[in-house]
Amino acid sequence: MSGLRSRVALTIAVAVLAAAATAEASRRPQPTSGQGHEPFVPFPVRTGFIVLYDQYNSPAALDVTSQDFEPAFDNMDGQGADDFTVPAGQTWSVEGVDVDGEYNGGPAASFNVFFYLNAGAGPGVLVCSRPANPFTQGPAAGDAVITLTAPCALPPGSYWVSVQARQDFGPAGQWFWQNRTVQSTSPATWQNPGGGWGTGCTTWNVRTICFPPLTGPDQVFRLNGIIVPVDLQGFSIED
């Protein structure tokens, strides 16, 4: 009888520890929402702008954290990024970014948007930083129609865009950038400068190397704005 009681006590203890671990995990950020993707509805084109670049298509089953947390979770701040090219003979004034994503909680307070020059197969020099941009919700809760606080002027060349939710985990939870099943140019990258995720990706690396289970080589996004006329391309349209 004592042996049976010991086994029962052990089973209960294991169950309690498992429940405690699950509860603890729910109090900490996660790498992916773990949700199935909601019905996919691309945004309508914004009035007064054109679509400069579009890979708002082919959503994968999973997504990845790309968020600026509150100070308590600063070591878990992460950024996703994906690449695109401004064609020869054009200068783009990027006015907005549309992203497909998911919430566990939400909404975000705002979105940070960064543009980097291409460096091999990843982001290099930061050329335009737009923190705390306002947004409206897209067709689904985690989708964001982001309006930049000031345009970003990009001459011909290869670039990376990074979109990051500015969102406190307590109490607002997380936002996740939707992965994409199709790869355009280089695969999406990701970084976690504080090292809190334990991936080894404290600087930019291929996202599927940082998080191997999170399949889908790219991210879902679209850039909106105007193409600057040739006779105005010598003038700054940024700050």
N, C-alpha and C positions, 0 to 999 in steps of 0.2 A: 504493500500500500504506500509506503514511504517513497518507493521508486516512482510510482505513478504520480504522486503529488509533486515530486521533483521535476518530472517531465512536463507536467501541466504548468508548474511555475515557470520553467524555462520557456515554454511556448508563449506564455503570457508576456514574459519579459522581452522576448524577441519581437512580438507584435507591438509592444509599447515603444520599443526602440525604433522600429520601422515607421510607426506613426509619427514619432518625434522627428525622425529624419525627413519625412515627407513634409511635415509642418515647417521645419527649418528651411527646406528648399523653397517653399512657397513664400518665405520672407526674404529671399535673396533673388537678384536678377537671374534670368535664364538665357541661354544662347539663342533659343528659338521659341516661338509661341506655342509650337506643338499642335496648332490648329490646322484643320483642312482649309484650303483657300476658299474664300467666299465667291459667289458668282462674279465673274470677271466682266467689268464694264469700263471700257476706256473713257476718259474724260472728253467732252466736246472741246473743240479748239477755242481758245480764249478770244474774245472780241478785241480787235485792234492789233493782234499779234499773229505771227505765223509759227508753225512748228519748225524749229531749227534742226532738231535731232529727235528721233523717235525710236525707242525700243520699249515702248509701253505695250508689250505683247508677251505671249508664251510664258505665263506664270508657272513656276515650279510648285511642288507640293509644300515646300518649306521656305522659311524666311530666316533672317539673321538680325541679331541686336545691332543697332547703330544709334547710340544714345549718349547724351550728356546728362549724367545723373547728378543728384545733390552731393554735397561734400562727403557724406558718410560712405558713398559708393564711388568716389572719384577714381579709385583704382580699377573700376570696372567700366569706365567710360570707353566706348569703342566707336570706330568709324568704318563704315563700308564705303567703297568708291568704285566707280566704273568709268571706262574710257570712251572717248568720241573724238571726231576730227572736224575741224573747221576747214572747209575746202579752200584751195588756192584762189586768190582774187576776192575773197570775202572777209569782212569783219563782222562778227556777231555781237549784238547788244542783247545779252541774256537778261530777260526781265523776270522770268519765273521758271520753276521746276515742278513738274507733276511726278508724284511717286505713288506706287502701289505698296501697301503695307498692311500690317495687322496690329491690333492692340490686344494686350492683356491688361485691361484697365483703360487708361486714357481719360481725356485727351491730352495731347502734348500742350505745353505752354506756348511753344514756338518751334521753329526748325532752323538749325544752323546749316548753311550751304557754303562749301569751299570749292574753288577751282585750282587745280595744280597743272603745271606743265608735265608732259610725259617724260619719264626718265627710264628708258629701256622698256620694261614691261610693268611699270608701276608709277605712282605719283611722285613727282619731283618737287620743284620749287613752287611754293604757294603764290599764285598770281592774283587771286581775288578772294576775299573773306567777307562773308555776309552772315554774321551771327544774328540770332533772335528774329528771324523773318516771320511775319504773320502768314496765316494760311486759312483756307476754308476746307471743310471736309469734302472729299470726293464722293463717288457713287456708293462706296462702302465706308464703314467707320474708320478703318486704318489708312484709307487713301487720303493724300493731302495735295491740295492745289496751293503751292507756295509762291508768294509774291516777294521778290527780293526788295529789300529796303532801298537799294540803289542798283542800277544796272551793272553788269559785269561785261566789259569790252574785251573780246577775244579775237585777235588777228589770226590768220591762217596758221594751222599747226595741230598737234595732237595734245589732248588734255584729259584730265580726270575730274569728275565731279563727285563730291562726297556730300551726302545728306545725313543729318544727325538730328534726332528729336531732342529738344531741350525739355526734359520731363523728369520730375522727381519721382523716384520709385515709391516713396511713401508720401502721399497716398495714391498717386496716379498710375503706378504700375509701369508697364513697358510698351514701347513701340518697336516693331520689327520691319525691316525693309524686305520686300518680297524678292526671292530668288527667281531667276529666269532660266528656262530650259535650253535656250539658244545662246551660243557665244558669238559676240560680235567683236572682232579684233582681239584684244587681250582679255583674259579672264578677270573677273572682279577681284578686288583686293580688300584687305581689312587690316586694321591695326588696333592695339590696346596698349597705349604707352605706359599705363600704370601696372600692367602685368597681372591684374586681378583674375583674369580668366584662366591663367595657367596654360595658354596655348603656345607660348614662345613667340607670339607675333606682337612684340612690343613696337616694331616698326612695320611698314607695309609689307604684306606678303599675300600670296594667292589665297583667297578666302577658303577655298576647299581644302587647302593645306592646314589652315588654322582650325577649321571645323570640318573634318572629313565627312561626318554624317550628313552635313547640310548640302545636299546635292543641288545641282543647277549652277552653271558656271558664271552667270551674269546676274545683274539686278534689273528690275523693271523701273524705267523712268522715261521722262520726256522733257526736252528743253524748249522754252517758248521765248519769243522776243522779236527782234527785227534785224534785217541785214542792213548794215550801214552803207549808204551810197558812197561810191568811190571818191567823190569830191569832198566828202566829210571824214574820210578815214584817217586823216592826219590829226584830227581833234580828239581829245579825251572825252569819253562819255561816262567815266566813272566818277570818283569823288571830286 
